[in-house]
Amino acid sequence: MSEKIPATVITGFLGAGKTSMIRHLVENNGGRRFAFIINEFGDLGVDRELLTGCGIEGCSDEDVIELANGCICCTVADDFLPTIEAILARPDKPDHIIIETSGLALPKPLVKAFAWPEVRTRTTVDGVIAVIDAAAVSEGRFADDHDAVQGQREADESLDHESPLEELFEEQLQCADMVVLNKTDLLDETSLSKVRETVLPYLRGGVKTVASAHGQLGAEILLGLGAAAEDDLDSRPSHHDDGHEHDHDDFDSFVLPLASVEDVEALEERIVAAVRDHDILRVKGFLDIPGKPMRQVIQGVGPRIQRYFDRDWKGGETRESRLVVIGHHGLDRAAIAAAIAG
């Protein structure tokens, strides 16, 4: 029997830095041939574009497969299994498969898929890596006071105090074989220690946390964990082990077309204001800057906005500015569009 191809599942909340970490892996691949499955939530495939537009030698379009506008954990049979089978059937098989889930995906159903007869003899889950926005956790945005919640639960069993964000946060940590505390460049040592304390209660025995800035961790740290996670499902608790469905109705996303952007700083200020005034979790997309030969990437989590040029506009390609806006259910799309467009 041929050796199983290892697969790494990279999970983490919206804007935690998963794609940045994968790009760093690509740039420092050590001669490995990677295949990527990128799961997007929203109609504009930003994360796939960030990889295929990287300009890194050996990173070709056919090595990056996008499962768009759907949660990979909810469409395992319809979308993921045919995709992984297609990769395994290729004559030029990859050395390693890397799967980036959307920020709204539960990792456990995906890991379960690797136990299916169609794939379990040919591939194995080398590890589940949860990427955490340590700066956000430090601000208390994705972790509540669990002792207080438990006290409220004991006082009134009819109340459900778990928010969808907290549930996702817990699911990703509880399934992880390694937790990356990203964006630690934004924290001092005291704040980072508190983040570690926040994360620790959710981790299974032996799971380590690793600190990073901009997702810059090497393959020698992230790959080769040998977890065989598909054989270890019972140790990975889930809120949904009782059969209740994971509901994406808690979240909305839409694509916002924009004109060419003359004043990027003003656009950034409008995005920050819109995030402040509406239930926006994440903004990401591409900008057409007149007079610039390159496409600009813009990404935002809360009030923090990042911009950089990633590649030249291609010949015959339509230069356009488009954003994906992701937030809680009930987003006022018209108001957000007006606020950002200016």
N, C-alpha and C positions, 0 to 999 in steps of 0.2 A: 504494500500500500504506500502510495506517495505521501510525503509529509504534508500535514495540514497547513494551509495558508493562514497566518495569524491576522486577526482583524482587531482594530482598536476603535471603541465607541467613545466619541468625545461629546459629552453633554455639558449643559450649563445654561444659566439663564440668559435672556436677551442682553447682548452687549457685554458679556463677561470676558470676551476676548478669544473665543474658540477659533475664529478664522485667522486671527493674527498668529496664534500658536501654530496652526497648520501651515501657514505660509513660512514660518521660521523652520518648521520641519522640512518643507520642500527645499528651502535654500541650503539646508545642512543635512541632506539626505544620506550622506556617506555611501553613495553609489547604489542605494536601494531603489527599486522600482515600485512606486506607490500607485494604487488606484484609489480614487476618492468617490464617496457617495455623499452628496451635500443635500440636506433636507431643509427646504425653505418654507417659511410661513409668510405667505404673501405672493403676489403675482409677478413681482420683479425679482429675478434671480441675482441678487447682489452678491451673495457669498460665493457662488460659482464663478461669477465674473471676476471677483477679487483674486481667485486662484488662476483662472485661465488668462487673466490679464497681467499676470505677474512678470512675464518675460523671462522666467527662469528656464535655463536649458534643461530639457528633459521633461518639462511639465507641459504636456500636450492636451488639447481639448478633449480627445477621446478618452483620456485617463480620468476625467472628472464628469461624473454623472449626477444630474440634478433631479431630485424628486420635489417638484414645486407645488406650492399652494395646497399643502396637506401635511398632516402630522404623520411622520414615519411610524410612530407607535400605534396609530389607529388604522394604518393601511398596510400592515405587514404582508398579508397574503396577496393583496392586489398589486402592490408596488414594490416592496422591498425584496421579497423572495425572487421574483423574476429578474430583478436587477442584479442581485448577488449571484444568481445562477449564470447570467450572461457574462459576468466578470470571470467566473470560474471556468467557463467554457472557452475562453479566449486561448489561442495557441501561445501567446506571449503572456503568460500568467504573471501577476504582480508578486513582488516579494512580501508586500504587506497591504492590507486594505484599511483605509481610514474612513470612518463614518462620522460626519458631523451632523448631529441631530439639530432640529430647530430648537429655539429657546423655550418652546412650549411642549416639548416631547418628554414622555416618560421613558427612561432607558430600559426598564425591565422587560416590557413586551418585545422590544427589539432583541434583547439578549435571548429571550425564549425562542425566537425564530431560528437561532443558530442550533437549537436542539432538534429542529425538524429534520426528518430523514434525508431530504433533498440536499442538505448542506452540511450536516454534522460530520460526515466522513471526509469532507474536503476542506473545511475551514473551522477555526476555533476563535473564540473571543479572548484575545491576549490580555485585554484589560478594559475596564470602563473608567474613563478619566472625567471627573467633574471639575469644570473650570468655574471658579467663584470670583465675582467682582468684590474683592476684599474691601475696597473703599466704600462700596454701597452697603455691604454688610456692617461695616463699622458705623455707618450712619443709621443703622437699624431699619433699612428699607425692605429687606427680604427675610428678616427673622424677628418674630415677636417675642414678648416676655412669656416663655412657655410655662413658668411656674404660675403666673397670674392667670393664664388661660386655663390651666388645670384647676385652679381654685374656682374659677367661674363655672367650669364644667361640673364640678362636684356640687356646686350650689344649685345648678339648674341643668339637669341632664338633657333637657329639650333644646338647649342652645347649641349651635354649631359656630364656634369662634374661629375656625380655620379659614383663612383667606386662600384663594387659588394660588397666589404667589407663594405663600408659605408652604402649601402642599407640594408644589413643584420643587421648591428648594429642598425639602426633606427627601422627596423621591430620588432626586439626583444624587444627594449625598449618601443615602442608604444603599444605593446600588453600586457605589464607586469602589474601585480598587486603588485609586489614587485621587487625591483632591489637590488641585492647583489653586492656590490663593494668588490670584492675579492682581495687577495694578498696585502692588505693594510700594511702588515708588511714590504713591500718594499718601502713604501712612508713615507715622513714626512707630518706634518699637512697641510702645505701650498700646497703641491702637491695634497693631498687628497681633499682639498677644491676646487682646480681647476677642479678635476675630477667631483665632484658634480655639479659644474657650467656647465661643458660640457654635462652632462647627463640630467640635469633639463629640457631644452627646449623640450625634446622628451617625457616627462612623462605626462600621463593623470592626471587630478586633483585628489589629495588625494593619489597618489602613493608614497610610502616611499622608501628611500634608506637605506640599512643596510650595515655597514662595517664588513668585516670578514678577517681572515687570515686562509689559508688552508681549507676554506669552513666550518669552525667549528661553525655552528649555530644549535641551538636545534630545535626539532620538535615544541616546543611551539611558536617559531618565524615563522617558515616556513610553518607549517600546520595549518589548521583551519581558513583560511582567509575568507571562505564563500563567495567567489566572484561570484559564478554561472556565470562564464565568457561566457558560451554558450548563455546566455540570454542577453549579454551586448556587442554584436559584433560591433554594429554601433559606439560605442565610441572608438574602437580600429582601427585607420586608418592604411591602408596598401598601399604600392606602387602598389599592384596587385589587388586592388579592381575593376579596370577597366577591368579585365579579362586577362591581360597579364600574361604569364606564367613565373614562377620562373625558371631561366635557370642555371643548374649545369654545363653547358659546360665551365663556367668560371674557373672550378676547376678540377684538376686531383688527383688521388691517385693510389698508387701501393704498393705491398708487396715486401719487400727486405729480402730474406733469407741471413743469415750470418752464418759463422762457429762459433764454440765455441769461446768465447771472453776471451783471456788470460789477455789482458791489457785494462781494462774498461776505464781508464782515457784517453788513446790514442784514443779509439773509440769515447769518448765524444768530444775530440778536433776535430776529423774528422767531426763529425756531426755538430758542431758549424761552422766549415769552410764551409761545404756544404750549410748550411742555409744562410750563408753570401753571397755565390757565386751564389745561385740559388733562384728561387721564391718559396721557401719552407715555408709553414705556420706552419706546425705541424709535429712532429715525435713522434711515440709512439710504444711500443712493449715490447717484453720479451727477456731476454738474458740467455744463458747457460754459467755459469762460471765454468770451470773445478775445481773439488775439493770441490765445494759448493753444499750442499744438497738441497738448495732452489733456486727457480726461481727468477731472478731479473727483476723488472719492470723498464723501462726507458721511460721518457716522456720529450718532449722538445717543448717550444714555443719561437720562435726567438732564441736568444743566451742562454736562461735559460734552463738548463737541470736538471731534477730530477731523482734520482735513489733510489730504495729500494727493499729489498727482501719481497715478499708477501706470498709465501707458498712453502712447500716442493714439489719437483717433485714427481708425483704419480708413483706407481709401474706399469710398463708396458708402461708408457708414454714416448714418444720420446723426449729426451732433445734436443731442438733446439733454435736457436736465430732467431727472425724474427721481422722486423720493418714495420710499415705502414708509408709511406711518403705522406703527403697531401700538395698540393700547387696550385698555379695558373696554368691555362691551358697552355700546351706546355712545361711541365717539361722535361728536358733532362734526361730521366731515366738512360740511360747508363752512363752518366757522373756522376750523383748523386750516382749510385750504386758503381762505381769505386772509387769515393771520400770517401764514407763511409766505404767501405770494406777495403780500404787501400792496 
